[in-house]
Amino acid sequence: MEQYKEKILDFYERNKRMPGYKEIMQFCGFKSKNSVYKLLNKLKDEGVIEKDAQGKITPLSLGELKVLGTVQAGFPTAAEEDFSGTMSLDEYIVGKNKKSHYVLTVSGDSMIDASITEGDLVIVEKTENAKIGDIVVACVDGDWTLKYLKKEKSGYFLEPANKNFQNIYPESQLTIGGVVKGVIRKY
């Protein structure tokens, strides 16, 4: 069971998507989709994956990591390891309602002064309710973008976090698709 779990998670890591039933059959050496179905149900019971009503699978958790204390980003200080327990990145960033969140890969550099750069992953809460100043995923006159939500007397607009870009004022429509809750960057 453990080797199958590793194969599925390795596939996810390499391809940035979960494998389909036929792919799992192939790399696990199964002869039937029923074997895949049983494996996925066991992985679901273990809390490794989640399955929706259509059988689509998603990884369930980023796992828990040790919290060892703080580190000074200014002047160096003596470091002491202070084991403070563990934390779940899912709980920290997403909270309890995982189904209302999704991940997007960032393209472009209009948000670099908000520390969001090309290739970063943003974790977005799907909602139409955003506050002024939130970083939002928004559809402006038919095109999607990632910007700060701002408001003037004339109405809402989107503001980039890069002085080389102009504010975006909708000609006819501005729809909020979600609010950014976190950024993931891999070095």
Buried (B, 14 or more C-beta within 10 A) or exposed (E): EEEBBEBBBEBBEEEEEBBEBEBBBEEBEBEEEEBBBEBBEBBBEEEBBBBEEEEEBEBBBBEEEEEEEEEEEEEEEEEEEEEEEEEEBBEEBBEEEBEEBBEBEBEBBBBBEBEBEEEBBBBBBBBEEBEEEBBBBBBBEEEEBBBBBBEEEEEBBBBBBBEEBEEBBBEEEBBBBBBBBBBEEEE
